[in-house]
Amino acid sequence: MLAEYDDILPGLAERIVAMTENDLAHLHRQQATMLAAEVRERTIGQLGAILVTLGALGASVWIAISGHPLTGGLLGGITLIGIVTILIGGRDYLLRKLDRQAPDPKVTHVKKPPRKRR
């Protein structure tokens, strides 16, 4: 098939292949950059969540030690319940998202349109 392009213009087939290779390399670089950014974003989010959680738990302990055990216990309990809910809900959200992005197992190939004859 590429030989027909070379018949029309010598070297055209090689240019088409080089263009395709360059485009694919660009796509791979883009995907790698996006993946690195997503990992970085998640890491920053997780570190922020850890800091907020530790701060809230530390505050609840301090409040409880300061003579308000009910308030400290409520703050600590609500913090822990919230974190567990987010962790479980976040995992379920991620699983649903991955399920939506999964390719259809019924599709095994993409049918190309028929070539026009001259």
C-alpha positions, 0 to 999 in steps of 0.5 A, a space after each residue: 500500500 505504501 508503495 503506491 504512495 512512492 509511485 505518486 511521489 518518490 520518498 512519500 511513503 517514508 515521509 508518511 511513516 516518519 510523520 506517524 512515528 513522530 506523532 506517536 512519540 509525541 503522544 507517548 510524551 504527552 501521556 507520560 507528562 499527564 500521568 506524572 502530573 496526575 501522580 503529583 496532584 494526588 500526592 499533594 492532595 494526600 499530604 494535605 489530607 494527612 496534615 489536616 487530619 493530624 491537625 484535627 486529631 491533635 486539636 481534639 486531643 488538646 481540647 480533651 486534655 484541656 478539660 473538655 473531653 466531650 468536645 475533644 472526643 466529638 472532634 476526634 470522632 468526627 474527624 476519624 469518621 470523615 477520613 474513613 468515609 472519604 477513603 472508602 468513598 474515594 476508592 469506590 469513586 475511583 473504581 467507578 471511574 476506571 470501570 467507565 473508562 474500560 474498553 468494551 470487551 465485545 469490541 475486538 477490532 475496528 472495522 476500516 471503511 472500504 477503499 475506493 477503487 479507481 
